[in-house]
Amino acid sequence: MALSKIGGNLNQIARHLNMDRTLSAQEKVKALLELASIEQSLGELVGNADKVF
C-alpha cells in the first residue's frame, strides 16, 4: 500500500517535470532518469518482499 503511494508520488513528480518550462531538457532528462531508478528500486523491493512473505 505504501509503495503504491510512493509510485503515485513519483508519477506526479514526473508529470510536473514534463510540464515545467523553466528546466532545460538536459535537467529534465537527468531528473526523469533518477525517478526511473527509484521506480526500479521500488520494484525490486516489492519483488524481494514477495519472496519473503
Residue pairs with C-beta under 8 A, 6 or more apart in sequence:
3 42
3 45
3 46
6 42
7 39
7 42
10 35
10 38
10 39
10 42
13 35
14 32
14 35
17 23
17 28
17 31
17 32
17 35
18 28
18 32
20 28
23 31
